Amino acid sequence: MGENLNWKVFFLALCTIFLAELGDKTQLAVFSLVSQSRAPWEVFLGASLGLALVTLIGVLFGGVLTKYIPPIYMRLGAAFLFIGIGVYTLWKVWMEMGK
């Protein structure tokens, strides 16, 4: 496995997900679960499995999509989706401030 593993892609995925998840709502949920349950190892194992399953779904779905949609269009779609979510979030905050 080691000789066939693309280490560059492996470390890119590791660093990208690590940085993206810092301070994310997933991490905040884990903080909350540990403080409520006082069971850090159980929360760690459950959260790790949950993140692994979500990642597996993304990998499988992404693998199917790339057979039909060029990666550049997928990246553009993801970019516009994130921009849309950001604009929507800003709009909601703006509306709440106006009340």
C-alpha positions in Angstrom: 0.0 0.0 0.0 2.8 2.5 0.9 4.4 2.3 -2.5 1.1 3.0 -4.3 0.0 5.7 -1.9 0.2 9.2 -3.3 1.7 10.9 -0.3 1.3 14.4 -1.7 -2.4 14.0 -2.0 -2.6 12.3 1.4 -0.8 15.1 3.2 -2.8 17.7 1.2 -6.0 16.1 2.4 -4.8 15.8 6.0 -3.7 19.5 6.2 -6.7 20.8 4.4 -9.2 19.0 6.6 -7.3 19.7 9.8 -7.2 23.4 9.1 -10.8 23.5 7.8 -12.1 21.8 11.0 -10.3 24.0 13.5 -12.9 26.1 15.2 -15.7 24.6 13.1 -19.1 23.7 14.5 -18.0 20.1 14.6 -15.2 21.0 17.0 -17.6 23.1 19.1 -20.0 20.2 19.2 -17.2 17.9 20.5 -16.3 20.4 23.2 -19.9 20.5 24.3 -20.3 16.7 24.3 -17.1 16.2 26.3 -18.2 18.8 28.9 -21.6 17.3 29.2 -20.6 13.6 29.2 -17.2 13.7 30.9 -16.3 10.9 28.6 -13.6 12.2 26.3 -12.5 9.0 24.7 -16.0 7.9 23.9 -16.6 11.3 22.3 -13.3 11.1 20.4 -14.1 7.7 19.0 -17.7 8.5 18.1 -16.7 11.9 16.5 -13.9 10.3 14.6 -16.1 7.6 13.2 -18.8 10.2 12.3 -16.3 12.3 10.5 -14.8 9.3 8.7 -18.3 8.2 7.5 -19.1 11.7 6.2 -15.8 11.8 4.5 -16.4 8.4 2.9 -19.7 9.6 1.6 -17.9 12.7 0.1 -15.2 10.5 -1.5 -17.7 8.1 -3.0 -20.1 10.8 -4.2 -17.1 12.9 -5.5 -15.8 9.8 -7.3 -19.1 9.3 -9.1 -19.5 13.0 -9.9 -16.0 13.4 -11.4 -16.9 10.8 -14.0 -19.6 13.1 -15.4 -18.6 16.6 -14.3 -15.1 18.1 -14.9 -13.3 19.0 -11.6 -13.1 22.7 -12.5 -16.9 22.9 -12.6 -17.1 21.1 -9.3 -14.7 23.6 -7.7 -16.6 26.5 -9.2 -19.9 25.0 -7.9 -18.4 24.6 -4.4 -17.0 28.1 -4.5 -20.4 29.6 -5.4 -22.1 27.5 -2.8 -19.8 28.7 -0.1 -20.2 32.3 -1.3 -24.0 31.9 -1.3 -23.9 30.5 2.3 -21.8 33.4 3.4 -24.1 36.0 1.8 -27.1 34.3 3.3 -25.5 34.3 6.7 -24.5 37.9 6.5 -28.1 38.8 5.3 -29.6 37.0 8.3 -27.3 38.8 10.7 -28.0 42.1 9.1 -31.7 41.5 9.4 -31.4 40.5 13.1 -29.4 43.7 13.8 -32.1 45.8 12.3 -34.8 44.5 14.6 
